[in-house]
Amino acid sequence: MASFRASLILTHRRAGQVLAVPILAWFVSGIVMAYTGGMPRLTAGARLAHLEPLNLLAIRASLPAAASRVQRPPFDSPVINTVLGRPAYHFRTGKPAVVFADTGQLLEHIGPKVSVQIAAEFLGIAADRVRYLEELRTADQWTVGQAIDMPVHKLTADDGHGTELYVSESLGEVVLMTERRDRALAWIGAIPHWWYVAAFRRQAALWRFSILSASAGGALLAALGLVVGIAQAGSRYRGAMRWHYRAGIVFGVFAVSWLASGWLSLQPWNWAPVGDAADGIEAALGRTPIDVQGSLPAIAERAADFGRAADGPIKEIELTNRFGDPAYIVRTDTTRAVLSARTLRPLPPVTPEEVKARIEANAPTFAVATSTWLTGYDSYYRDRASPLPVVRIDLRDADATSLYVDSMTGAAVATFTRRQRVERWIYHGAHSLDVPFAYSHRGLWRAIVIALCTGGAVLSGTAAMMTVKRFGRRTFQR
């Protein structure tokens, strides 16, 4: 028994020598992330807020004429907004393309000079206050891990905030904006927490293997520490070991849970795959490629109809399909309206009965168990940037799939299978402590997260201190 206990202690000590520092970094950076979230991103709301209002009366080229310049049908939801002070169509299927709506001219190349103009327009400042930095063909520290197509142009602005912008060469618009404060917080928050150093993160397989190995090893180390602590319950400790033991008794279970849930969040063995229902439901709801050659009213001639539907200056108009019929999504800074593309009249919200009927008619292999109206976020559909109200559809399939359908556009905006619901509680619940009470009590949530991460930092920090002392002692003895 004594030899077994000695083996446990030795194993725990050696594992701690390897993992104590990265685990300490995870706990300390977790405190920062309780306030900052993750890496700097350009949210949909911020992008719209920086777009210039759309001048509908300046549109001369029709959508079919603009599409003929691209010659890459079918198209998935063409968008029209303002580029360089002019209305422009965006075709995003395949290789993106931009066609100016006032002349029908294709935006063929965005060089340094044009990217400076786009960045200055985005920030609402003079072009001489924007400085061109470089063209990026591979992801840098702030674009790595984000769905941004290369190449992009990187620029910086003299605006007092250290703002850096990234302009997409194919989209003709700003796709990322970071400020000095956000970058600094990321270096002590998201980057050490997710190991998001660009040179390392670009090696996707190595990065994933390293995170999985370290988190799995950390979870086993913390669990072994609990066993050792119980086995040595009657022992007396001094110095760092005393604090390590006390922190382990109070925070050890949390440390195991946190490290194990972090490991599971990276989907080892693809344990919570996306179900097969999503694609079939999209087709059943009429989400098919856009027929840009269809007979639609000219936008400029019906500018007044668009204006009446919008609550403020129009920033963007998207052509989409709602239940198979063409529709326009009209966006302002904070609102959106969905209009029939043929009559330009506002469309009423879709109902649970309509969604159920369409699925049963167009996808009879999917049996609908329930179809309900959801006016608030639930335990799974919880991203505050996601639209409300939605229709929740629960299917009787092998994956027990639940879908959330946007009541305005008729599009499925979220899907959860049985395993994904389990993953939600393991990662967002156990790892981020994102439980229902936290939705409306963020202050209390932060206090709990900071307290637990502080305890974890004491636990791993004392282990790191003892490792350094042992290493120094051995070095001195040699």
C-alpha positions in Angstrom: 0.0 0.0 0.0 2.8 2.4 0.9 4.6 1.7 -2.4 1.3 2.3 -4.3 0.9 5.6 -2.6 4.5 6.6 -3.3 3.9 5.7 -7.0 0.8 7.9 -7.1 2.7 10.8 -5.5 5.7 10.4 -7.9 3.4 10.2 -11.0 1.4 13.3 -9.9 4.6 15.2 -9.2 6.2 14.5 -12.6 3.0 15.2 -14.5 2.7 18.5 -12.6 6.2 19.5 -13.6 5.1 19.4 -17.3 1.5 20.7 -17.1 1.5 23.2 -14.2 2.4 26.3 -16.2 0.0 25.8 -19.1 -2.8 25.0 -16.7 -2.0 28.2 -14.7 -2.1 30.2 -17.9 -5.6 28.7 -18.7 -7.0 29.8 -15.3 -5.5 33.3 -15.4 -6.5 33.9 -18.9 -10.0 32.6 -18.1 -10.5 35.5 -15.7 -9.7 37.9 -18.5 -12.1 36.1 -20.9 -14.9 36.5 -18.4 -14.9 40.2 -19.5 -13.6 40.1 -23.0 -15.0 37.0 -24.6 -12.6 35.9 -27.4 -10.6 37.2 -30.3 -11.5 40.5 -31.8 -14.2 40.2 -34.5 -16.3 42.4 -36.7 -19.8 41.7 -35.6 -22.8 41.9 -38.0 -24.1 44.9 -36.1 -20.8 46.8 -36.2 -20.4 46.1 -39.9 -23.9 47.5 -40.6 -23.3 50.5 -38.4 -20.2 51.5 -40.4 -21.8 51.0 -43.8 -22.8 54.2 -45.7 -26.6 54.5 -46.3 -27.6 52.9 -49.6 -28.7 55.3 -52.4 -31.4 53.4 -54.1 -32.0 56.1 -56.7 -28.5 55.7 -58.0 -29.1 52.1 -59.1 -29.2 51.8 -62.8 -28.0 48.3 -63.5 -30.6 45.5 -62.9 -29.7 42.4 -60.9 -29.8 40.2 -64.0 -27.5 42.6 -65.9 -25.1 42.6 -63.0 -25.2 38.8 -62.7 -24.3 38.5 -66.3 -21.0 40.2 -65.7 -20.1 37.6 -63.2 -21.3 34.6 -65.1 -21.1 32.1 -62.2 -24.7 31.1 -61.5 -26.4 29.8 -59.4 -26.2 32.5 -56.8 -26.8 32.3 -53.1 -28.5 35.4 -51.7 -26.9 38.4 -53.7 -26.5 41.5 -51.5 -26.5 45.2 -52.4 -24.8 47.8 -50.2 -22.4 50.7 -50.6 -18.9 50.4 -51.8 -16.7 53.5 -52.4 -19.8 55.7 -52.1 -21.6 53.7 -54.8 -24.3 51.1 -54.7 -22.8 47.7 -55.5 -24.0 44.1 -55.9 -22.2 41.3 -54.0 -22.2 37.8 -55.4 -20.7 35.5 -52.9 -21.1 32.0 -54.5 -17.8 30.5 -55.5 -15.2 33.2 -55.9 -16.9 36.4 -54.6 -17.4 39.3 -57.1 -18.6 42.9 -56.8 -20.5 44.8 -59.5 -21.3 48.5 -59.2 -25.1 49.0 -59.4 -24.9 52.5 -60.9 -22.8 51.5 -64.0 -22.8 47.7 -64.2 -19.0 47.8 -63.9 -17.2 44.9 -62.4 -14.9 45.7 -59.5 -11.9 43.8 -60.9 -9.0 44.6 -58.5 -8.6 46.2 -55.1 -5.1 47.6 -54.7 -3.6 49.7 -51.9 -5.1 52.9 -53.0 -8.6 51.6 -53.3 -8.4 49.7 -50.0 -7.4 53.0 -48.3 -10.5 54.6 -49.6 -12.7 51.7 -48.5 -11.2 51.8 -45.0 -11.6 55.6 -44.7 -15.2 55.3 -45.8 -15.8 52.6 -43.2 -14.5 54.7 -40.4 -15.9 58.0 -41.7 -12.5 59.7 -41.7 -10.3 61.4 -44.3 -8.3 59.1 -46.5 -5.0 60.8 -45.4 -5.6 59.5 -41.9 -5.4 55.8 -43.1 -2.0 54.2 -43.8 -1.6 51.1 -45.9 0.5 48.4 -44.2 0.6 45.2 -46.3 -1.2 42.6 -48.4 -1.8 39.4 -46.6 -2.0 36.1 -48.4 -1.8 34.0 -45.3 -3.6 34.6 -42.0 -1.8 36.8 -39.4 -2.4 37.0 -35.7 -5.9 38.5 -35.9 -7.3 36.7 -39.0 -6.1 33.2 -38.1 -9.0 30.9 -37.2 -11.6 33.3 -38.7 -13.5 32.6 -41.9 -11.8 35.3 -43.9 -10.8 34.6 -47.5 -7.4 35.7 -48.6 -5.9 37.9 -49.9 -6.8 40.9 -47.7 -5.2 44.3 -47.3 -4.2 45.4 -43.9 -4.3 49.1 -42.9 -4.1 51.3 -39.8 -5.9 54.4 -39.0 -4.9 57.6 -37.1 -8.0 57.7 -35.0 -6.6 57.6 -31.4 -7.6 54.0 -30.9 -4.8 52.2 -32.8 -7.5 50.8 -35.2 -6.3 48.2 -37.8 -8.6 47.2 -40.6 -8.6 44.3 -43.1 -10.2 44.9 -46.5 -11.1 41.8 -48.6 -9.7 42.0 -52.1 -12.6 39.9 -53.5 -15.5 41.4 -51.4 -14.4 45.1 -51.6 -15.3 45.6 -47.9 -13.9 45.6 -44.4 -14.0 42.1 -43.0 -12.2 42.7 -39.7 -11.5 45.7 -37.4 -9.4 45.6 -34.3 -8.4 48.3 -31.8 -5.3 48.6 -29.6 -7.3 47.8 -26.4 -8.9 44.7 -27.9 -5.5 43.4 -29.2 -3.9 43.9 -25.8 -6.7 42.1 -23.9 -6.5 39.2 -26.4 -2.8 38.7 -25.6 -3.6 38.1 -21.9 -7.0 36.4 -22.6 -8.0 34.5 -25.7 -4.5 33.9 -27.1 -3.0 32.1 -24.1 -6.3 30.5 -23.3 -6.8 29.0 -26.8 -3.1 28.9 -27.7 -3.9 31.2 -30.6 -0.4 32.3 -31.6 -0.7 32.6 -35.4 2.4 30.5 -36.3 1.2 27.7 -34.1 -2.6 28.0 -35.0 -1.9 27.8 -38.7 -0.6 24.3 -38.1 -4.1 23.1 -37.5 -3.4 19.4 -36.9 -0.5 20.1 -34.5 -2.5 22.8 -32.6 -5.5 20.5 -32.2 -3.3 17.6 -31.0 -1.5 19.8 -28.5 -4.6 21.2 -27.0 -6.3 17.8 -26.8 -3.2 16.3 -25.2 -2.6 19.1 -22.7 -6.3 19.3 -21.6 -6.6 15.5 -21.3 -3.4 15.3 -19.4 -4.4 18.2 -17.2 -7.8 16.5 -16.3 -6.0 13.3 -15.4 -3.4 15.2 -13.4 -6.2 17.1 -11.4 -8.1 13.8 -10.8 -4.9 12.1 -9.6 -4.3 15.1 -7.4 -7.6 14.5 -5.7 -6.7 10.9 -5.1 -3.4 11.8 -3.7 -5.0 14.5 -1.5 -7.5 11.9 -0.1 -4.7 9.4 0.5 -2.6 11.9 2.4 -5.5 13.5 4.3 -3.7 13.2 7.6 -0.4 14.7 6.5 0.8 18.1 7.6 2.1 20.5 5.0 4.1 23.7 5.0 4.6 26.6 2.5 3.5 26.2 -1.0 2.4 22.6 -0.5 0.1 23.7 2.2 -1.7 26.1 -0.1 -1.7 23.6 -2.9 -3.4 21.0 -0.8 -6.0 23.4 0.5 -6.8 24.7 -3.0 -7.0 21.2 -4.2 -9.6 20.2 -1.6 -11.8 23.2 -2.4 -11.2 23.6 -6.2 -10.0 20.2 -7.3 -13.3 18.9 -8.6 -13.9 22.1 -10.5 -10.4 21.8 -12.1 -11.1 18.3 -13.2 -14.5 19.4 -14.7 -13.0 22.4 -16.4 -10.1 20.6 -18.0 -12.2 17.6 -19.1 -14.9 19.8 -20.6 -12.3 21.8 -22.4 -10.9 18.6 -23.9 -14.4 17.5 -25.0 -15.1 20.8 -26.6 -12.6 20.0 -29.4 -14.7 17.0 -30.4 -12.2 14.2 -29.9 -13.2 11.3 -32.1 -16.0 13.6 -33.5 -18.1 12.5 -30.6 -20.9 15.1 -31.2 -21.3 15.3 -35.0 -23.8 17.5 -36.9 -26.9 15.4 -37.8 -28.1 14.6 -41.3 -31.4 16.5 -41.0 -30.1 20.1 -41.6 -29.6 19.9 -45.4 -32.9 18.1 -46.0 -34.8 20.6 -43.9 -33.2 23.5 -45.8 -34.4 22.1 -49.1 -37.9 21.4 -47.6 -38.1 25.1 -46.5 -37.4 26.2 -50.0 -33.9 27.5 -49.4 -32.7 27.0 -53.0 -30.3 29.0 -55.2 -31.5 32.4 -56.3 -33.0 32.8 -59.8 -31.5 36.2 -60.7 -33.1 36.2 -64.1 -36.6 36.2 -62.6 -38.9 39.1 -63.3 -38.5 41.5 -60.3 -39.4 45.2 -60.0 -36.5 47.6 -60.6 -35.2 48.7 -57.2 -34.7 52.3 -58.1 -38.2 52.7 -59.4 -39.6 51.3 -56.1 -37.3 53.2 -53.7 -40.3 54.6 -51.9 -41.6 51.2 -51.1 -38.3 50.1 -49.6 -38.1 53.3 -47.6 -41.5 52.8 -46.1 -40.6 49.3 -45.0 -37.3 50.4 -43.3 -37.1 52.0 -39.9 -34.2 54.3 -40.7 -31.6 54.6 -43.4 -31.2 51.4 -45.5 -27.8 49.9 -45.2 -28.2 46.7 -47.1 -30.7 44.7 -49.2 -30.4 40.9 -49.6 -32.3 38.9 -52.2 -33.3 35.5 -50.7 -35.9 32.7 -50.9 -38.6 32.4 -48.3 -40.5 29.2 -48.7 -39.4 29.1 -52.4 -40.6 32.6 -53.2 -38.1 35.5 -53.8 -37.9 38.0 -51.0 -35.9 41.0 -50.0 -34.3 41.4 -46.5 -34.0 45.1 -45.9 -31.5 46.0 -43.1 -30.9 49.2 -41.2 -28.4 49.7 -38.4 -30.7 47.9 -35.9 -33.7 46.5 -37.7 -34.7 44.4 -40.7 -37.8 43.9 -42.7 -38.7 41.1 -45.2 -40.6 42.1 -48.3 -42.0 40.1 -51.1 -39.6 40.6 -54.0 -42.5 40.8 -56.5 -44.9 43.1 -54.7 -42.5 44.8 -52.2 -45.1 44.4 -49.5 -44.0 43.3 -46.0 -44.4 39.6 -45.4 -46.1 38.3 -42.2 -44.1 36.1 -39.9 -44.2 32.4 -40.7 -46.1 30.3 -38.2 -45.3 26.9 -36.5 -48.2 25.4 -38.5 -46.7 26.7 -41.8 -43.2 25.3 -41.1 -44.6 22.0 -40.0 -46.8 21.7 -43.1 -43.9 22.5 -45.5 -41.6 19.9 -43.9 -44.2 17.2 -44.0 -45.1 18.1 -47.6 -41.6 18.4 -49.0 -39.6 16.1 -46.7 -41.9 13.3 -45.6 -39.0 11.2 -44.3 -38.7 13.7 -41.4 -41.5 13.2 -38.9 -42.3 16.4 -36.9 -42.9 15.7 -33.2 -43.7 19.3 -32.2 -43.7 22.7 -33.8 -43.7 25.7 -31.3 -43.4 29.4 -31.2 -40.3 30.8 -29.4 -40.3 34.4 -28.4 -37.3 34.2 -26.0 -34.0 32.3 -25.9 -34.0 28.9 -24.5 -31.2 26.7 -23.0 -29.9 25.8 -26.5 -30.9 28.6 -28.8 -29.1 31.2 -26.7 -26.8 33.4 -28.9 -28.0 37.0 -28.3 -27.0 37.9 -31.9 -29.5 35.4 -33.2 -33.0 36.5 -34.4 -36.3 36.3 -32.4 -39.0 35.1 -32.6 -38.3 31.7 -34.1 -40.2 28.5 -34.7 -38.7 25.5 -32.9 -39.2 22.1 -34.7 -38.5 18.9 -32.9 -38.1 15.9 -35.2 -38.6 12.2 -34.6 -35.3 11.1 -36.1 -32.4 9.0 -34.9 -30.6 12.1 -33.7 -33.6 13.7 -31.9 -32.9 16.9 -34.0 -34.3 20.3 -33.0 -34.3 23.1 -35.5 -34.9 26.8 -35.1 -36.5 28.6 -38.0 -36.3 32.4 -38.3 -39.9 33.5 -38.4 -39.1 36.4 -40.8 -36.9 34.7 -43.4 -38.2 31.1 -43.1 -34.6 29.9 -42.9 -33.2 27.4 -40.3 -30.8 29.4 -38.2 -29.7 26.7 -35.7 -29.7 22.9 -35.4 -29.1 20.7 -32.3 -28.9 17.0 -32.2 -29.0 14.9 -29.0 -25.3 14.8 -28.8 -25.0 18.5 -29.5 -27.3 19.2 -26.6 -25.1 17.1 -24.4 -22.1 19.0 -25.7 -23.8 22.3 -24.9 -24.0 21.4 -21.2 -20.6 19.9 -21.1 -18.8 22.9 -22.7 -21.0 26.0 -22.1 -22.4 24.6 -18.9 -19.5 22.9 -17.2 -16.7 24.8 -18.9 -18.1 28.3 -19.2 -20.6 28.0 -16.4 -23.2 29.2 -18.9 -26.4 28.1 -17.1 -29.8 29.7 -17.3 -29.5 32.0 -14.3 -26.4 33.6 -15.9 -28.5 34.9 -18.8 -29.8 37.8 -16.7 -27.3 37.9 -13.9 -24.0 38.5 -15.6 -22.4 40.2 -12.6 -23.0 37.2 -10.4 -21.8 34.9 -13.2 -18.5 36.9 -13.5 -18.0 36.8 -9.7 -18.4 33.0 -9.6 -16.1 32.5 -12.6 -13.4 34.8 -11.2 -13.6 33.1 -7.8 -13.2 29.6 -9.3 -10.5 30.6 -11.7 -8.6 32.3 -8.9 -8.8 29.0 -6.9 -7.6 27.1 -9.9 -4.8 29.6 -10.4 -3.7 29.1 -6.8 -3.8 25.3 -7.3 -1.7 25.3 -10.5 0.4 28.3 -9.4 1.6 26.6 -6.2 2.4 23.5 -8.3 4.4 25.6 -10.7 6.3 27.2 -7.7 7.2 23.8 -6.3 8.3 22.6 -9.7 10.6 25.6 -10.1 12.0 25.0 -6.6 12.7 21.4 -7.3 14.3 22.2 -10.6 16.5 24.9 -9.0 17.5 22.5 -6.2 18.6 19.8 -8.6 20.5 22.3 -10.8 22.3 23.7 -7.7 23.2 20.3 -6.5 24.8 19.4 -9.8 
